[in-house]
Amino acid sequence: MENHGKEEGFESRMMRLVKKCHQEQRLIMNHVCIRVEDIGRTERLLTESFGIGKEGFTRVEGNLFKGEAFVSGAWVNDDFYLELMEPIEKQKLGYDTGCGAPIGHLSEIGFLTPDMDAELARLSKLGWQVTDTLSSEHSREVKMDMDPSIGLPIELMEVRLREK
């Protein structure tokens, strides 16, 4: 698989952040996701124009949130990556955030959490509401927004530490 080496590099960086998140017992902002019309073209343009993704974008394989056709990511620095998402359906008015509010190209701001249940309880008290969920044997993810939307959706990711 062409993506395999990049995928391992991406995952090792992510797991370093996951360990830091668990050790420090705090949220860590780790990515911003932007919705794009053509993910391949956008990856090439970001690399050629700005050097973002010169090590290669890593495509997400497996489960995606509803409405997502393709997702990829490239590390901007050791602690933060840019995520691109191409929706299944072309957007007509703004871009659907996955939280029910069209707001341009921002899909979400992502945070790692060491304790999803505690974070959901804390954020719920502040008015945040879960709008979508995704889980696998290794992680649990939720998208959240306010009602009405404030135009700043977030994604929480709890990644389980793997035993060696």
PyMOL commands that set and color helices and strands:
alter all, ss='L'
color gray80, all
select helices_A, chain A and resi 4-24+39-50+116-125
alter helices_A, ss='H'
color red, helices_A
select strands_A, chain A and resi 28-35+58-59+68-77+80-87+106-112+129-135+139-145+154-159
alter strands_A, ss='S'
color yellow, strands_A
deselect
rebuild
show_as cartoon
